[in-house]
Amino acid sequence: SNPPRNLARLLQALGWTAMAPVTTSQVHGGEVFVAETMPDTVPRADAIVTDRPGLLPMVRVADCVPLLLADRCGRAVAAVHAGWRGVLAGIIEHSVRAVARRAGVEPASLVAAVGPCIGVDAFEVGEEVAAPFEQRFGRAVVQRDDAVATAVAVPGERADRRPHLDLGGAVVAALREAGVDAGGIDRCDLCTHAEAELFFSHRRDHGRTGRQAALIAPRGSVGGGVAQP
C-alpha cells in the first residue's frame, strides 16, 4: 500500500522512495522485532532491527524518546520507541543486544542517536514512576528540587513537589549500562513539550496530536543508508 501523504513526502525528501518502511504496533514494552522481510501483519513491538537493505525501520513518537542504533559500518540498524514503561521493561538493552548480535560486534562498537523527547521540566511523574527509575539509574535521572517545583507552581498556591523525570537521561544511562560507549552516543536536548513550533507533544496537546517519525536505513539500501565507500 502507498504510505500516508506526510510519510511519502519525507521519503521523497530523503530519496528513499524505493524503500519499505517497517512499523510496529507500539505497546510500551520491551519486545524487539527483527525484520528479515516485510512482515505480513503488524507486529507488537517497540523496536525494529534489520540488516536487510531496502527495509526501513521506523518508529513514531510524541514525547517518548526516539532512539536510532547502528553498528559503525551500518550493517545492522534499529529504530526504537522508548517511553518510560519501555525503558523499565528493558527495551534499550534488548535493542542493543539485538543489533550487536545481528552485526556480529560488541555493544561498545555501536553508535546511538537519542532524539528529542519531553524534557525534565515538563515531565512530572508520580512516585510510582520516579522510584523505580531512581533505583535503577540513580538520582541523576529524577529531579526533586524546589527549583522545578516552584517553576511549575501556580502563584499563590502550594508548590507542586511531585518528582520530574529526565527520560532522555535515563535512555542514555540504559545505553551505557548495555555497553554502548559514551563517545558513540549523541543526544538531542530539545524538549517536545516546550518547542510547540517544532514538535508534536502528547502531554502538551492532551493526546490530540500528531507524531514525529524516526527512521534509519541499513548499509546497501537503494538511495539511502550509510554512504558506500
C-alpha positions in Angstrom: 0.0 0.0 0.0 1.1 3.6 -0.5 2.5 5.4 2.5 0.5 8.3 4.1 1.0 11.7 2.5 3.4 13.2 5.0 5.5 10.0 5.2 5.6 9.9 1.4 6.9 13.5 1.4 9.6 12.5 4.0 10.7 9.5 1.9 10.8 11.7 -1.2 13.0 14.3 0.6 15.4 11.6 1.7 15.5 9.9 -1.6 14.2 6.7 0.0 11.0 6.2 -2.1 12.1 2.7 -3.2 12.4 1.5 0.4 9.8 -0.2 2.6 9.1 1.4 6.0 8.7 -1.3 8.7 6.5 -0.2 11.5 5.0 -2.0 14.6 2.1 -1.7 16.9 3.9 0.2 19.7 2.8 -1.1 23.1 5.3 0.5 25.5 7.0 -2.8 26.2 10.4 -4.5 25.8 9.8 -6.5 22.7 12.2 -6.2 19.7 11.0 -7.2 16.2 13.8 -8.5 13.9 12.8 -7.8 10.3 14.1 -10.4 7.8 11.4 -9.5 5.2 8.5 -7.1 5.1 6.0 -8.5 7.7 2.6 -9.7 6.5 1.0 -8.4 9.7 1.9 -5.6 12.0 3.9 -7.0 14.9 3.5 -5.8 18.5 6.9 -4.4 19.5 8.7 -1.2 20.4 11.9 -1.7 18.4 12.6 -2.8 14.8 16.0 -4.3 13.9 17.2 -5.3 10.5 20.3 -5.8 8.4 18.3 -6.2 5.1 18.9 -3.4 2.6 15.6 -2.0 1.4 13.9 -2.3 4.7 13.4 0.9 6.7 12.8 0.6 10.5 10.6 3.4 11.7 9.0 4.4 15.0 6.5 7.2 15.9 6.8 9.4 18.9 5.2 12.5 20.5 7.1 12.9 23.9 8.7 9.4 24.2 12.3 9.0 23.1 13.1 8.1 19.5 16.3 6.1 19.5 18.3 5.0 16.5 21.1 2.4 16.7 23.6 1.1 14.3 27.0 -0.7 14.2 29.7 1.6 12.9 29.6 0.0 9.5 25.9 0.4 9.2 25.2 -3.3 8.5 22.6 -3.6 11.2 20.3 -0.9 12.4 17.4 -0.3 14.8 14.7 2.2 15.4 13.4 2.2 19.0 10.4 3.8 20.7 11.4 4.4 24.3 8.7 5.6 26.7 9.1 5.3 30.4 7.3 1.9 30.6 9.5 0.6 27.7 12.7 1.8 29.4 11.8 -0.1 32.6 10.8 -3.1 30.5 14.3 -3.3 29.1 13.7 -2.1 25.5 17.1 -0.3 25.4 19.1 -3.3 26.5 17.2 -5.7 24.3 17.6 -3.5 21.2 21.4 -3.0 21.8 21.9 -6.8 22.2 19.8 -7.5 19.0 21.7 -5.0 16.9 25.1 -6.2 18.2 24.2 -9.8 17.6 23.0 -9.1 14.1 26.2 -7.2 13.2 28.5 -9.6 15.0 30.0 -7.0 17.1 30.2 -6.0 20.8 27.8 -3.3 22.1 30.7 -0.9 22.6 31.0 -0.8 18.8 27.5 0.6 18.3 26.5 4.2 17.8 23.3 5.7 19.1 21.2 8.8 18.3 18.9 9.9 21.1 16.3 12.2 19.6 14.0 15.0 21.0 11.6 14.0 23.8 9.8 15.5 26.7 12.2 17.4 28.9 12.7 17.1 32.6 11.0 20.4 33.4 7.8 19.3 31.7 7.8 15.6 32.7 6.1 15.5 36.1 5.6 11.9 37.3 4.2 10.1 40.3 6.4 8.4 42.9 5.4 5.0 41.4 7.4 6.1 38.2 10.1 8.1 39.9 11.1 5.4 42.4 12.0 2.6 40.0 13.9 5.0 37.8 15.9 6.3 40.7 16.6 2.8 41.9 17.6 1.6 38.5 19.6 4.6 37.1 20.4 6.7 40.2 19.3 10.1 41.4 20.6 11.9 38.3 17.5 11.0 36.3 14.9 12.1 38.9 14.7 15.8 39.8 13.1 16.5 43.2 14.5 20.0 43.9 12.4 23.0 44.8 13.5 24.9 41.7 11.4 22.7 39.4 8.5 22.7 41.9 8.4 26.4 42.1 8.7 26.9 38.3 5.5 24.9 37.7 3.5 26.2 40.7 0.5 28.4 40.3 1.1 31.8 42.1 -0.4 31.8 45.5 -0.8 28.1 45.7 1.4 25.5 47.3 4.3 24.5 45.1 3.9 21.2 43.3 6.6 18.9 44.8 6.0 15.8 42.6 9.2 14.5 41.0 10.2 15.1 37.4 11.9 12.5 35.2 14.7 13.0 32.8 13.6 10.4 30.3 16.3 11.1 27.8 18.9 10.9 30.5 17.5 7.5 31.5 17.8 6.3 28.0 21.5 7.4 27.9 22.1 5.7 31.2 20.5 2.5 29.9 22.6 2.6 26.8 25.8 2.9 28.9 24.6 0.0 31.1 24.1 -2.0 28.0 27.7 -1.5 26.9 27.5 1.4 24.4 30.5 3.6 24.6 29.8 7.2 25.8 31.6 8.6 22.8 29.2 6.7 20.5 26.0 8.3 22.0 24.6 11.6 20.5 21.7 13.2 22.4 19.5 16.0 21.3 18.3 18.0 24.3 15.3 19.7 22.6 12.0 19.3 24.5 9.0 18.2 22.5 6.7 19.7 25.1 8.4 23.2 25.1 9.0 23.5 21.4 5.5 23.8 20.1 6.6 25.2 16.7 8.8 22.2 16.1 7.2 19.1 17.7 4.0 17.3 18.5 3.6 16.6 22.2 1.1 14.1 23.6 1.1 15.7 27.1 1.0 19.3 26.0 -1.8 18.7 23.5 -3.8 16.4 25.8 -3.5 13.4 23.5 -4.9 15.1 20.4 -1.8 15.5 18.3 0.4 14.0 15.5 3.6 12.1 15.7 7.2 12.6 14.8 8.9 9.8 12.9 12.4 8.3 13.4 13.8 6.1 10.8 17.1 4.5 9.7 18.3 2.5 6.7 20.9 -0.3 6.7 24.0 0.0 4.6 23.4 -1.0 1.0 19.9 0.3 0.8 19.0 1.8 -2.6 19.1 5.5 -2.3 19.7 5.5 1.4 21.6 4.1 4.4 25.2 4.6 5.3 27.3 6.0 2.4 29.1 3.5 0.3 32.9 3.6 0.4 
